[in-house]
Amino acid sequence: MALTYATCLQAADVILNSGAVPTIVGEAGIGKSALVADLAQRRQAKLFTTVVSLVEKGDLVIPVPPLTADSFVQTAKYGSLADVQFGYSHTLVAMIRYAEAHPDQEIIWFLDEFNRGTQAVQSELMNLVLQRQINTLTLPDQVHLILAENPDATMAGFAQSHYGVTPGDAAIADRTTRLVLQADVPSWLAWATTVVDGQPRIDPLVTAYLQETPADLHVVATDNLEDDDLQPTPRAWERVSRALRELERQGLFSQTAVMTAIIQGNLGVTVGTAFASYVTTQRPGLTVEQALTAPDAVTTFQTLTAAQQQTILQNCLASPDWPLTVDATASRFTALLSVCPPDGQFAIAQQMAAQPDLLENLSAAQDHPGVAALYQQLTMIGKRSSEIEV
């Protein structure tokens, strides 16, 4: 039975409290590591992580010469171990030292990508998991273990999986409790919209898009997908969020090709193209402030699509902070409007005509040259439109 993020978190907590070892199984990028980090935080446990796919057989027990007295860690209660700076030996050293310094605090040792390790590595680690001892080293009672695996074709419900994993034997599978984690849009959105350090974890453009198209949160690759070798995952969306914020910081939203390439490089062509189009519509390249004040705004505006241009002008009209009765604002708005194609100009003029107070205010403020120029331009647009209809 597949679990949502919230129910899997709850189940893992129960398993740890019962003294057993949970194995969280899920597609790459679905949030297994985030779940373990969340669990450690909720339990106020110190988290140590080992990526098993990077481990080789013997990393724990084969020392690397030369070894001096300083190369060995002696503990008062848990034995000794060579402090070898590779594999997971050093993690164990750090864990033991932390346990001695904080005897009353829980520790979680997270063995990530467990079934991407070789059979020999898995067996070596499982011996430590089961016996809680390797050579003279004993794991403190406060240490709890959690495993994470990608699905393989031998697991129920994953017959079509194509991960390059090494399935564990029945003895290993029988010694942990398997929890299958599935993509859960409501839980992920709740996590993504949580405010941390004054801003949501995930950029609102991402969460708004996924609220409209929740199926795009996680797309599992199948043999039927011929064009995309990349597929969206929760982890990929998190990378996209960071990229959007960096584009914002550098003022590069107008660079549509750059933005689209970054998004497609995380989400694949199909979903990446759809989301890039959504971003272009919602965040069309220039903020209202940039459009009305930046020295190169008109030049940038000319490079945008007609849809982007219209969206920017609509945003300008909707902003109460930039009234068009101010001469400089009206002059810039006139320059931007002049760049638009005729149908775009007419659409904006129609939108302005639907606001009688706006036109009255512009008419009353024509003693300002910029405002007068804008009012005259709107009059010309309306006249051209009337001539075309006739």
Residue pairs with C-beta under 8 A, 6 or more apart in sequence:
1 180
2 157
2 180
2 181
2 182
3 11
3 179
3 180
3 181
3 182
4 182
4 184
4 186
4 187
5 31
5 35
5 181
5 184
5 187
5 188
5 191
6 184
6 187
8 24
8 35
8 179
8 181
9 35
9 38
9 39
9 42
11 22
11 179
12 22
12 24
12 35
12 36
12 39
12 146
12 179
13 39
13 42
13 43
15 21
15 22
15 177
15 179
16 22
16 39
16 43
16 108
16 144
16 146
20 176
20 177
21 129
21 144
21 145
21 146
21 147
21 175
21 176
21 177
22 146
22 147
22 176
22 177
22 178
22 179
23 114
23 146
23 147
23 148
23 149
23 176
23 177
23 178
23 179
24 32
24 35
24 36
24 146
24 147
24 148
24 149
24 179
24 181
25 148
25 149
25 150
25 151
25 155
25 178
25 179
25 180
25 181
26 32
26 148
26 150
26 151
26 180
26 181
26 182
27 150
27 151
27 183
27 218
27 220
27 233
28 150
28 163
28 233
28 235
29 218
29 233
29 234
29 235
29 236
30 181
30 182
30 183
30 218
30 233
30 234
30 235
31 181
31 183
31 188
31 234
31 235
32 112
32 148
32 181
33 49
33 110
33 112
33 148
34 191
34 234
35 181
36 47
36 49
36 108
36 110
36 146
36 148
37 47
39 45
39 108
39 146
40 46
40 47
40 108
43 106
43 108
44 105
44 106
45 105
45 106
45 107
45 108
45 144
46 98
46 102
46 105
46 106
46 107
46 108
47 107
47 108
47 110
48 91
48 94
48 95
48 98
48 107
48 108
48 109
48 110
49 91
49 109
49 110
49 112
50 88
50 91
50 109
50 110
50 111
50 112
51 112
51 113
52 111
52 112
52 113
52 114
52 115
52 116
52 117
52 121
52 122
52 125
53 113
53 116
53 117
54 87
55 87
55 88
55 117
55 121
55 125
56 87
56 118
56 121
57 118
57 120
57 121
57 124
58 124
59 84
59 86
59 87
59 88
59 89
59 121
60 87
60 88
60 89
60 92
60 124
60 128
60 134
61 124
61 134
61 135
63 71
63 82
63 84
64 84
64 85
64 86
67 82
71 82
71 83
71 84
72 80
72 81
72 82
72 83
73 80
73 81
73 82
73 83
73 93
73 96
73 97
74 80
75 96
75 97
75 100
76 100
77 100
77 140
78 96
78 99
78 100
78 137
78 138
78 139
78 140
79 135
79 136
79 137
79 138
80 136
80 137
81 89
81 92
81 93
81 96
81 135
81 136
81 137
82 89
83 89
83 90
83 93
84 90
91 109
92 137
95 107
95 109
95 143
96 137
96 140
98 107
99 107
99 140
99 142
99 143
103 140
103 142
104 142
105 142
106 142
106 144
107 140
107 142
107 143
107 144
108 143
108 144
108 145
108 146
109 143
109 144
109 145
109 146
110 145
110 146
110 148
111 125
111 129
111 145
111 146
111 147
111 148
112 148
113 148
113 149
113 150
114 122
114 125
114 147
114 148
114 149
114 168
115 122
115 149
115 150
115 152
115 165
115 166
115 167
115 168
116 150
116 163
116 164
116 165
116 166
117 125
117 166
118 166
119 166
119 168
119 169
122 166
122 168
122 172
123 172
126 168
126 171
126 172
126 175
127 134
128 134
128 139
129 145
129 147
129 175
129 176
130 175
132 138
132 139
132 143
133 139
147 176
149 165
150 161
150 163
150 165
151 157
151 158
151 161
151 163
151 180
152 158
152 161
152 163
152 165
152 167
153 159
153 160
153 161
154 167
155 161
157 180
160 222
160 223
162 221
183 217
183 218
183 234
185 210
185 214
185 217
188 210
188 217
188 234
189 207
189 210
189 211
191 201
192 200
192 201
192 202
192 206
192 207
192 241
193 200
193 201
193 202
193 204
193 207
194 200
194 201
195 201
200 207
201 241
202 237
202 238
202 241
203 240
203 241
203 244
203 245
205 244
205 278
205 279
205 282
205 283
206 237
206 240
206 241
206 244
208 282
209 216
209 275
209 278
209 279
210 216
210 217
210 237
213 274
216 232
216 267
216 271
216 274
216 275
217 232
217 234
217 237
218 231
218 232
218 233
218 234
219 231
219 232
219 268
219 271
220 231
221 228
221 229
221 231
225 231
227 269
227 270
228 268
228 269
228 270
228 271
229 268
230 236
230 264
230 265
230 266
230 267
230 268
230 269
230 272
231 267
231 268
231 271
232 266
232 267
232 268
232 271
232 272
236 266
236 267
237 266
237 267
239 266
240 262
240 263
240 266
240 267
240 275
243 262
243 263
243 266
244 279
247 253
247 255
247 258
247 259
247 262
251 290
252 258
252 259
253 259
253 279
253 283
253 284
253 285
253 286
254 285
254 286
254 300
254 303
254 304
256 276
256 280
256 285
256 304
256 305
259 276
259 279
259 280
260 272
260 273
260 276
263 272
263 275
263 276
263 279
264 272
264 273
264 276
265 272
266 272
267 275
280 305
280 307
280 308
281 307
281 308
281 311
284 304
284 307
284 308
284 309
284 311
284 312
284 315
285 300
285 304
285 308
285 312
286 294
286 297
286 300
286 301
286 304
286 312
287 315
288 312
288 315
288 316
288 319
288 321
288 322
289 322
290 297
291 297
291 301
291 312
291 313
291 315
291 316
291 332
291 336
292 316
292 322
292 329
292 332
292 333
293 332
294 300
297 332
297 336
298 332
298 335
298 336
298 339
301 309
301 312
301 336
301 339
302 339
304 312
306 340
306 341
306 343
306 344
309 336
309 339
309 340
309 344
310 340
310 344
310 347
310 348
312 336
313 333
313 336
313 337
313 340
313 344
313 348
314 348
314 351
316 322
316 333
316 336
317 324
317 348
317 351
317 352
317 355
317 358
322 329
323 329
323 361
324 330
324 333
324 358
324 361
324 362
324 371
324 374
325 361
325 362
325 365
325 368
325 371
326 368
326 370
326 371
327 368
327 369
327 370
327 371
328 370
329 370
330 362
330 368
330 370
330 371
330 373
330 374
331 369
331 370
331 373
331 374
333 374
334 370
334 373
334 374
334 377
337 345
337 348
337 374
337 377
338 345
338 377
340 348
342 384
345 381
346 381
346 384
346 385
349 378
349 381
349 382
349 385
352 358
352 359
352 378
353 359
353 378
353 382
359 375
359 378
362 371
362 374
362 375
362 378
363 375
365 371
366 372
366 375
